[in-house]
Amino acid sequence: MLPGYNTNVSHQGSSYHIQTEDGGESSPYITTVVYRGGAIVAQKKSNYSHLLSSGNYLKELRLMIQAQHRLVMARLLSGEFEGSPAEEVSDPVPVEEEVFQQEKPALDRAIMHFLNEVEE
């Protein structure tokens, strides 16, 4: 299990907290939750079970965690999660689950490589 990320963001007069976590080998999901006023306004969940068979997968997993955290932050800053005050939000943005296809790991690595280069 790798440590995750926590980021506080102010956007359009509202304060948000973005939390991304790794579920570990027993629950191989990266989960990102966006909170506003203590209420969940969005979630994103990605399966990474296809990486477990590769043995040394931690570097690639770290890149996936970073990429997902940044993606959700970019969606937040684009205004996607704006709307009613948190106390009026009855349902968060639906959970997205991405299951990365085992037969396409080269594409996953290429995307992660690109995102890593953009960071630097």
C-alpha positions, 0 to 999 in steps of 0.5 A, a space after each residue: 500500500 502506497 501513501 496517498 495524496 490530500 489537497 485543499 483547493 479553493 475554487 469559485 468561493 468554495 473550499 474543497 478537499 481532494 483525497 486519493 488513496 491506494 487500497 493495497 493488494 487486498 483491494 487493488 483500487 485507487 480511490 479519489 474523493 472530493 469533499 465540499 463542506 464535509 460532504 462528498 461531491 465526487 468520487 473516482 475509483 480505478 482498478 489496478 489488479 492487472 499490475 499485481 502480477 508484474 511483481 515490481 509494480 510500485 513505480 507504475 502504481 505511484 504514477 497512476 495515483 498521481 495522475 488520478 489525483 491531478 485529473 480529479 483536481 483538473 476536473 474540479 478546477 474546470 467547474 465540473 463539481 460546482 453547483 449547490 452548496 454541499 449541504 444541498 448535494 444529496 448524491 455525489 457525482 456518480 462513482 466512475 470505475 475504470 478497469 484497465 485492460 490487462 491486454 493493453 498494459 503498454 498503452 497504460 505505461 505510455 500514458 503514465 510516462 507522458 503524464 510523468 514527463 508533463 509533471 517535470 
